[in-house]
Amino acid sequence: MGKSKGIRLKITLECAECRQYPEKQQRGPGVFRYSSMKNRRNTPNRLGLLKYCPKCNRHTIFKEIK
């Protein structure tokens, strides 16, 4: 028998600024990503967190992509 997925999910957070405005980046091309976990029951919607982006060189909103 296979295991169930469980309550906690692994998610990927991607910088919204890098994705939307690639010409504004200060430190080379590309999109910066973080990986994290979230509780499926408490946050069923997509997550958005304010984190530091080394490509933009400032704090930006990171949105869930997976």
C-alpha positions as CSV (number, residue, x, y, z in Angstrom):
1,M,0.0,0.0,0.0
2,G,1.2,3.5,-0.8
3,K,1.5,6.3,1.7
4,S,-1.0,9.1,1.8
5,K,0.3,12.6,1.1
6,G,-0.2,13.9,4.6
7,I,-1.1,17.3,5.9
8,R,2.3,19.1,5.2
9,L,3.2,19.8,1.6
10,K,6.6,20.9,0.1
11,I,6.2,24.1,-1.9
12,T,8.4,26.3,-4.0
13,L,8.3,30.1,-3.6
14,E,9.4,32.3,-6.5
15,C,10.3,36.0,-6.5
16,A,7.4,37.9,-8.2
17,E,9.6,40.9,-9.1
18,C,12.2,38.8,-10.9
19,R,9.5,37.0,-12.9
20,Q,7.5,40.2,-13.8
21,Y,10.4,42.7,-14.4
22,P,13.6,40.8,-15.5
23,E,15.2,44.1,-16.7
24,K,15.2,45.5,-13.1
25,Q,17.6,42.8,-11.7
26,Q,20.9,44.0,-10.4
27,R,22.8,40.7,-10.1
28,G,22.4,38.8,-13.3
29,P,19.6,37.0,-15.1
30,G,17.3,34.3,-13.6
31,V,14.6,33.9,-11.1
32,F,15.4,33.2,-7.4
33,R,13.4,30.5,-5.5
34,Y,13.0,29.3,-2.0
35,S,11.6,25.9,-0.9
36,S,9.4,25.6,2.2
37,M,6.6,23.6,3.8
38,K,3.0,24.5,4.5
39,N,0.1,23.0,6.3
40,R,-2.6,22.1,3.8
41,R,-5.5,22.5,6.3
42,N,-4.5,25.9,7.6
43,T,-3.5,27.5,4.3
44,P,-5.4,25.9,1.4
45,N,-4.8,28.9,-0.9
46,R,-1.5,29.9,-2.5
47,L,1.0,31.4,-0.2
48,G,2.8,34.8,-0.5
49,L,5.7,35.7,1.8
50,L,8.0,38.8,2.1
51,K,11.5,37.4,1.8
52,Y,15.0,38.7,0.7
53,C,15.8,38.2,-3.0
54,P,19.6,38.4,-3.7
55,K,18.9,39.0,-7.4
56,C,16.8,42.1,-6.8
57,N,19.0,43.0,-3.7
58,R,16.0,43.8,-1.5
59,H,12.9,42.3,0.2
60,T,10.2,41.3,-2.2
61,I,7.1,39.1,-2.2
62,F,7.6,35.5,-3.0
63,K,4.6,33.6,-4.3
64,E,3.9,29.9,-4.3
65,I,4.3,28.1,-7.6
66,K,4.1,24.4,-6.7
